Amino acid sequence: MRSIEWKHLKGLHQLYENGKTKLKILNNEYINLVLFKQKKLIKFQEGNHSVIMVTNKKRFADFYEHNYLKTYKYYDDFFADSGIENNAKKTFTEEDLKALVFIYYNREELRNNLTTQKKFSAQVFKYENSKYLENKPSLRNAVLQLLEIDEFPEVDPKNQQWRFIIDCLDPKFVVLCENLDCLKVPIEYQENNIELWYVGGNNTKPLIHISQDKLNLPIYYFCDWDYSGLSIYSQIKQIFKDKDKNIEIIQPFPNAKRLPVSVKHHKSKWKKADFSNLTKNHFTETQVELITDLISSDEWIEEESMDLIAIMKDKSIFNIS
């Protein structure tokens, strides 16, 4: 889904169903530039700029069904199931919606291991700061409603013991994710027979207690290629080694987007030590070369910039039939 708020998605659905909408969807840059100006799929109603209409019902329907219909139904079902008020006044962003769905389907686990509001905000709303919920009261109220609590606790718990699992009917392999993002919109991973696990970033202790029957499938680790992500991978690799189970890291494509480690909101820095104090024998020769290059250029590769499904299907990287 292109980055649009729920109110914009509601407006597009009204256009799909009724051919017109009164919602102010043109204040979204993508809708204004692509649908209105470039593709000319929508226009103002003649003599009334408070109404937007489709220019060609079939062309608009084809575009909407291909790009947005599945996403709209996914979130519309969520609103119906969760009881969160569903109206076009909600300024929920795409990332807000993903997070709310994740909270709803994992509410019991989250509630039983609840952090303070600031820590919860920073953990679940990864791209925002710890005061994100504090500054969005409507979103905060929705989170409290989903968690079925009146307020967040005042102090941090000593231990987080999260382990979230996105099941699928016929998993071919398990991908253990450093970050929550893949688990927030799991449909495409389920459709590609990928079971997702998340254990809370640097908190690897829940993995120690995973029973042997959970380890029958191949397991891969999906993470940021920075010091923190690669260091956590080594911790996890050792945990699984003690269980006589191998785990492999998911390697980005050679043309993966790189970012400077100094980019805003990124806190993981390379260490001033040989191979950044990482365990070199946990990586293949090709991976060592990539990590060495990232260290020397002071760059990193973000997990969210990698296409997990495309990588898992690439037989040149993983020998997956």
VEXZA-170665 format. One record per residue (C-alpha): residue number from 1; x, y, z. Coordinates in pm, 1 decimal, always signed. Each point is the difference from the previous one (the first is absolute). Last residue first. Example, Ala and Ser with C-alpha at 12.3 -4.5 7.8 and 13.67 -1.06 7.14 Angstrom:
ROMAR  titi         X         Y         Z
ROMAR     2   +1367.0    -106.0    +714.0
ROMAR     1    -137.0    -344.0     +66.0
END
This chain:
ROMAR  titi         X         Y         Z
ROMAR   321   +1331.4   -2590.3    -370.1
ROMAR   320    +195.8    +222.5    +235.4
ROMAR   319    +377.8      +6.7     -30.9
ROMAR   318     +30.6    +349.5    +133.1
ROMAR   317    +184.8    +284.8    -168.2
ROMAR   316      +3.0    -112.1    -363.5
ROMAR   315    -337.0    -163.3     +54.8
ROMAR   314    -164.5    +339.9     +39.5
ROMAR   313    -345.0     -72.1    +143.0
ROMAR   312    +103.1     +92.3    +353.7
ROMAR   311    +150.1    +325.6    -127.4
ROMAR   310    -315.1     +97.6    -190.5
ROMAR   309    -214.7     -80.1    +304.3
ROMAR   308    +217.2    +204.0    +237.8
ROMAR   307     +15.6    +309.2    -219.5
ROMAR   306    +267.9    +201.2    +178.7
ROMAR   305     -44.1    +369.7     +84.0
ROMAR   304    -180.6     -90.6    +324.3
ROMAR   303    +307.6    -180.9    +135.3
ROMAR   302    +214.5    +311.7     -33.7
ROMAR   301    +346.2     -29.5    -151.7
ROMAR   300    +290.3    +173.4    +177.9
ROMAR   299    +274.2    +249.5     -80.8
ROMAR   298    +328.2    +115.3    +154.1
ROMAR   297    +184.9     -57.7    -329.0
ROMAR   296    +260.8    -225.9    +163.9
ROMAR   295    -263.0    -175.8    +211.5
ROMAR   294    -234.2     -59.8    -294.0
ROMAR   293    +289.1    -137.1    -207.4
ROMAR   292    +103.7    -237.8    +277.8
ROMAR   291    -361.4    -112.4     +34.0
ROMAR   290     -24.1     -72.8    -373.8
ROMAR   289    +331.7    -189.3      -8.0
ROMAR   288     -96.7    -201.4    +309.2
ROMAR   287    -331.0     -85.9    -164.8
ROMAR   286    +174.6    -132.0    -310.1
ROMAR   285    +235.4    -210.5    +213.2
ROMAR   284    -291.8    -141.6    +195.9
ROMAR   283     -86.3    +131.0    +346.2
ROMAR   282      +1.2    -143.4    +352.4
ROMAR   281    +377.0     -47.1     -29.2
ROMAR   280     +49.9    +376.3     +22.4
ROMAR   279    -148.3     +46.4    +345.6
ROMAR   278     -52.2    +376.3     +14.5
ROMAR   277    +242.4    +223.6    +192.0
ROMAR   276     -36.7    +269.7    -268.8
ROMAR   275    +186.6    -225.1    -247.6
ROMAR   274    +317.5     +99.2    +188.2
ROMAR   273     -85.8    +277.1    +242.9
ROMAR   272    -135.1    +353.2      -8.3
ROMAR   271    -358.4    -120.4     +37.0
ROMAR   270    -264.0     +76.1    -265.0
ROMAR   269    -285.9    +220.7    +117.5
ROMAR   268    -362.6     -91.9     +72.0
ROMAR   267    -214.8    +300.3     +94.6
ROMAR   266    -198.3     +74.4    -317.3
ROMAR   265    -274.0    +258.6     +64.2
ROMAR   264    +147.5    +244.0    -257.7
ROMAR   263    +273.3    -137.2    -228.1
ROMAR   262    +348.7     -14.0    +156.3
ROMAR   261     +49.8    -362.9    -103.4
ROMAR   260      -8.5    +119.5    -361.4
ROMAR   259    -259.6    -190.8    -203.6
ROMAR   258     +38.6    -272.0    -258.6
ROMAR   257    -262.5    -118.4    -246.4
ROMAR   256     +46.6    -360.1    -109.7
ROMAR   255    +173.3     -46.9    -338.0
ROMAR   254    +183.5    -317.2    +106.8
ROMAR   253    -327.4    -157.4    +124.2
ROMAR   252     -30.2     -19.0    +377.0
ROMAR   251    +107.1    -312.5    +193.9
ROMAR   250    -249.3    -177.2    +220.6
ROMAR   249    +196.8    -143.4    +291.6
ROMAR   248     +11.6    -374.6     +40.9
ROMAR   247    -103.4    -217.4    +294.4
ROMAR   246    +138.5    -344.6     +84.9
ROMAR   245    -157.6    -218.2    +266.3
ROMAR   244    +184.6    -219.3    +250.6
ROMAR   243    -192.6    +168.7    +283.5
ROMAR   242    +323.3    +156.1    +126.1
ROMAR   241     +56.6    +116.9    -357.4
ROMAR   240    -342.4    +166.9     +16.5
ROMAR   239    +106.1    +218.8    +291.4
ROMAR   238    +337.0     +68.1    -167.1
ROMAR   237    -166.8    +117.7    -321.2
ROMAR   236    -230.6    +220.4    +207.1
ROMAR   235    +291.2    +181.1    +163.5
ROMAR   234    +175.0     +32.4    -337.0
ROMAR   233    -316.5    +143.7    -155.8
ROMAR   232     -23.2    +251.8    +285.8
ROMAR   231    +347.3    +125.5     -94.5
ROMAR   230     -98.6     +26.0    -365.3
ROMAR   229    -306.7    +210.7     +79.5
ROMAR   228    +179.7    +221.8    +251.5
ROMAR   227    +306.4     +65.2    -217.6
ROMAR   226    -195.1     +76.7    -315.6
ROMAR   225    -154.5    -221.9    -265.5
ROMAR   224    -352.9     +43.5    +127.3
ROMAR   223    -162.7    -336.2     +52.8
ROMAR   222    -159.8    -314.5    -138.7
ROMAR   221    +116.7    -327.5    +157.8
ROMAR   220     -69.5    -331.3    -170.1
ROMAR   219    -137.9    -330.7    +127.4
ROMAR   218     -44.4    -322.2    -198.8
ROMAR   217    -297.2    -195.5    +140.3
ROMAR   216     +13.2    -268.5    +269.3
ROMAR   215     +86.3    +238.4    +280.8
ROMAR   214    -337.3     +44.6    +168.7
ROMAR   213      -0.1    -366.6    +108.9
ROMAR   212    +322.9     +68.0    +190.3
ROMAR   211    -168.2    +234.1    +247.9
ROMAR   210     +68.1    +372.2      +6.7
ROMAR   209    +119.7     +91.4    +349.9
ROMAR   208    +332.5    +153.8    -100.4
ROMAR   207    -173.8    +206.9    -266.9
ROMAR   206    -186.0    +199.4    +267.9
ROMAR   205    +342.1    +126.1    +121.8
ROMAR   204     +84.3    +192.4    -319.4
ROMAR   203     -99.2    +347.5    +119.8
ROMAR   202    +199.3    +214.2    -241.2
ROMAR   201    -300.9     +58.8    -225.9
ROMAR   200    -313.6    -134.0    +167.2
ROMAR   199     -52.9    -365.0     -92.4
ROMAR   198    -149.4     +13.6    -349.3
ROMAR   197     -89.9    -305.4    -206.2
ROMAR   196    -138.3     -19.9    -354.9
ROMAR   195    -119.4    -313.7    -180.2
ROMAR   194     +55.6     +23.3    -376.0
ROMAR   193    -224.1    -202.2    -232.2
ROMAR   192     -15.2    +266.1    -275.1
ROMAR   191    -366.7     +85.4     +66.5
ROMAR   190     +82.3     +27.7    +370.0
ROMAR   189    +275.6    +247.7     -83.0
ROMAR   188    -230.7    +206.9    -220.7
ROMAR   187    -267.5     +18.3    +270.6
ROMAR   186    +229.5     +91.0    +292.0
ROMAR   185     -50.6    +378.0     +14.4
ROMAR   184    +123.3     +94.0    +349.5
ROMAR   183    +224.4    -304.9     +32.3
ROMAR   182    +242.0    +127.4    -263.8
ROMAR   181     +46.6    +324.8    +193.0
ROMAR   180     +76.6    -141.4    +343.9
ROMAR   179    +379.0     +15.0     -15.5
ROMAR   178    +277.6    -257.8     +46.5
ROMAR   177    -203.2    -259.2    -188.7
ROMAR   176     +30.5    -379.8     +29.2
ROMAR   175     -98.7    -151.9    -332.2
ROMAR   174    -133.3    -354.8     +15.5
ROMAR   173      -9.0    -236.5    -297.3
ROMAR   172    -236.7    -185.3    -231.9
ROMAR   171    -310.8     +82.1    +202.7
ROMAR   170    -326.9    -167.1    -109.5
ROMAR   169    -295.3    +160.1    +179.5
ROMAR   168    +170.2    +321.1    +110.2
ROMAR   167     +75.6    +125.9    +349.7
ROMAR   166    +117.9    +347.4     +91.9
ROMAR   165    +181.1     -51.6    +328.8
ROMAR   164     +73.6    +254.6    +271.9
ROMAR   163    +248.8     -73.1    +274.9
ROMAR   162     +18.3    +269.3    +263.7
ROMAR   161    +173.2     -63.4    +331.2
ROMAR   160     +94.0    +353.9     +97.7
ROMAR   159    +180.5     +11.2    +330.7
ROMAR   158     +41.2    +255.5    +276.4
ROMAR   157    -336.9    +164.7     -60.3
ROMAR   156     +17.2    +374.0     -57.3
ROMAR   155    -177.7    +227.3    +244.5
ROMAR   154    -316.1    +211.7     -15.5
ROMAR   153    -223.2    -265.3    -156.4
ROMAR   152    -204.8    +100.5    -307.0
ROMAR   151    -358.2    +111.6     +57.4
ROMAR   150    -362.1    -117.6     -15.3
ROMAR   149     +66.7    -343.5    -145.8
ROMAR   148    -181.5    -216.0    -255.0
ROMAR   147    +309.7     -25.9    -221.7
ROMAR   146    -210.1     +92.1    -303.4
ROMAR   145    -168.7    +283.4    +185.2
ROMAR   144    +331.4    +133.5    +132.0
ROMAR   143    +140.9      -4.8    -354.2
ROMAR   142    -307.3    +178.2    -139.8
ROMAR   141     +26.7    +265.7    +270.9
ROMAR   140    +365.7     +56.6     -89.0
ROMAR   139     -90.0     +36.1    -368.6
ROMAR   138    -257.0    +267.3     +79.7
ROMAR   137    +238.5    +167.9    +245.6
ROMAR   136    +285.1     +35.3    -252.7
ROMAR   135    +275.4    +198.8    +174.9
ROMAR   134     +41.0    -235.8    +295.6
ROMAR   133     -11.0    -293.8    -238.7
ROMAR   132    +303.5    +132.8    -187.3
ROMAR   131    +198.7    +100.5    +309.2
ROMAR   130    +246.7    -288.8     -30.4
ROMAR   129     +98.0    +104.6    -349.9
ROMAR   128    -144.5    -112.6    -331.8
ROMAR   127    +116.0    -244.6    -265.8
ROMAR   126     -26.8    -300.8    +232.4
ROMAR   125    -355.7     +47.6    +116.5
ROMAR   124      -7.2    -326.9    +197.1
ROMAR   123    +327.0     +35.9    +192.0
ROMAR   122     +22.1    +378.8     +37.3
ROMAR   121    -364.9     +28.8    +102.5
ROMAR   120     +20.2    -292.3    +243.4
ROMAR   119    +310.7    +150.1    +159.9
ROMAR   118    -168.5    +337.4     +36.9
ROMAR   117    -329.6    -144.6    +123.2
ROMAR   116    +170.8    -214.4    +261.2
ROMAR   115     +36.9    -368.3     -77.0
ROMAR   114    -263.9    -272.0      +8.2
ROMAR   113     +95.3    -364.3     +22.4
ROMAR   112    -345.1    -150.1     +60.2
ROMAR   111    -167.7    +271.1    -209.4
ROMAR   110    +228.4     -59.6    -295.6
ROMAR   109     -54.9    -376.3      +2.7
ROMAR   108    -375.8     +44.2     +32.2
ROMAR   107     -18.6    +270.2    -266.3
ROMAR   106    +181.9    -192.3    -271.5
ROMAR   105    -272.9     +10.1    -266.9
ROMAR   104    -113.2    +348.0    +101.2
ROMAR   103    +349.8    +143.0     +43.0
ROMAR   102    +103.9    -116.8    -347.6
ROMAR   101    -313.5    +150.6    -151.7
ROMAR   100     +68.1    +327.5    +180.0
ROMAR    99    +363.9      +3.8    -117.7
ROMAR    98     -89.8     -51.7    -364.1
ROMAR    97    -264.8    +271.3     +23.5
ROMAR    96    +242.9    +248.7    +156.5
ROMAR    95    +258.0     -77.5    -271.3
ROMAR    94    -256.0     +78.9    -271.3
ROMAR    93     -88.0    +322.8    +178.4
ROMAR    92    -298.6     +33.2    +230.4
ROMAR    91    -156.2    +344.2     -24.6
ROMAR    90    -344.8    -128.2     +94.6
ROMAR    89    -270.7    +236.7    -120.8
ROMAR    88     -91.4    -240.7    -281.0
ROMAR    87    -176.2    -235.0    +237.1
ROMAR    86     +47.6    -339.1    +159.1
ROMAR    85     -27.1      +1.5    +377.8
ROMAR    84    +215.2    -280.4    +141.2
ROMAR    83    -219.3    -303.1     +75.0
ROMAR    82    +279.4    -244.2     -72.0
ROMAR    81    -180.6    -226.7    -246.5
ROMAR    80    -165.6    +271.8    -208.4
ROMAR    79    +307.7    +223.1      -1.8
ROMAR    78    +218.5    -294.9     -98.1
ROMAR    77    -238.8    -101.8    -276.4
ROMAR    76     +29.4    +351.3    -144.5
ROMAR    75    +378.2     -26.6     +26.2
ROMAR    74     +22.1    -317.0    -209.5
ROMAR    73    -280.9    +110.4    -231.7
ROMAR    72    +183.9    +322.8     -80.9
ROMAR    71    +328.5    -183.3     -59.9
ROMAR    70    -161.5    -250.9    -236.3
ROMAR    69    -166.9    +283.8    -191.4
ROMAR    68    +305.3    +227.2     -27.1
ROMAR    67    +238.3     -54.4    -288.2
ROMAR    66    -148.1    -244.6    -253.1
ROMAR    65    -364.4     +55.3     +92.0
ROMAR    64     +49.4    +377.6      +2.3
ROMAR    63    +169.0     +13.0    -341.4
ROMAR    62    -254.2    -229.2    -166.7
ROMAR    61    -287.7    +189.9    +163.0
ROMAR    60    +140.2    +334.8    -115.8
ROMAR    59     +35.2    -119.7    -357.4
ROMAR    58    -347.5    -154.3      +5.2
ROMAR    57    -172.5    +303.1    +154.8
ROMAR    56    +157.3    +261.5    -227.5
ROMAR    55     +34.4    +357.4    +121.8
ROMAR    54     -60.0     -77.1    +365.6
ROMAR    53    -154.2    +281.0    +203.1
ROMAR    52    +112.3    +244.8    +268.0
ROMAR    51    -254.7    +222.9    +176.1
ROMAR    50     +83.3    +322.2    +185.9
ROMAR    49    +113.5    +151.8    -327.5
ROMAR    48    -360.4     +42.6    -117.1
ROMAR    47     -67.8    +155.6    -341.2
ROMAR    46    +105.6    -310.9    -187.4
ROMAR    45     +86.7    -273.8    +245.5
ROMAR    44    +372.2     +11.3     +60.7
ROMAR    43    +205.4    -266.6    -173.4
ROMAR    42    +120.2    -357.7     +43.0
ROMAR    41    +182.2    -256.4    -215.7
ROMAR    40    +211.1    +271.6    -161.6
ROMAR    39    +302.8    -234.2      -8.8
ROMAR    38    +250.3    +280.1     +53.3
ROMAR    37    -184.1    +285.8    +173.7
ROMAR    36    -275.0    -157.5    +212.0
ROMAR    35    +104.8    -360.2     +57.6
ROMAR    34    +377.3     +51.2      +5.5
ROMAR    33     +72.9    +347.3    +139.2
ROMAR    32    -305.5     +64.5    +215.9
ROMAR    31     -36.2    -356.8    +123.2
ROMAR    30    +372.0     -24.6     +79.6
ROMAR    29     +21.5    +339.6    +172.2
ROMAR    28    -305.7     -47.9    +221.4
ROMAR    27    -184.7    +330.2     +28.7
ROMAR    26    -200.0    -124.9    -297.8
ROMAR    25    -198.3    -235.1    +224.5
ROMAR    24    -226.5    +261.5    +151.5
ROMAR    23    -302.3    -225.3     +54.2
ROMAR    22    -308.6     +95.6    -198.4
ROMAR    21     +10.9    -316.2    -208.1
ROMAR    20    -109.0    -120.9    -341.9
ROMAR    19     -40.0    -309.6    -218.8
ROMAR    18    -209.7    -177.8    +261.5
ROMAR    17    +188.4    -321.3     +81.7
ROMAR    16    +349.4     +71.5    -131.1
ROMAR    15     -20.5    +372.2     +77.0
ROMAR    14    -115.1     -84.8    +352.8
ROMAR    13    +294.3    -239.5     +25.4
ROMAR    12    +240.4    +275.5    -102.7
ROMAR    11    -146.0    +225.7    +268.7
ROMAR    10     +37.7    -266.5    +268.5
ROMAR     9    +362.6     -46.2    -105.5
ROMAR     8     +51.9    +373.6     +39.1
ROMAR     7    -157.0      -4.3    +348.3
ROMAR     6    +222.9    -295.5     +91.9
ROMAR     5    +312.6    +200.0     -74.5
ROMAR     4    +209.0     -55.2    -311.2
ROMAR     3    +348.1    -136.3     -62.2
ROMAR     2     -40.9    -215.0    -309.1
ROMAR     1    -126.7    -346.9     +82.8
END
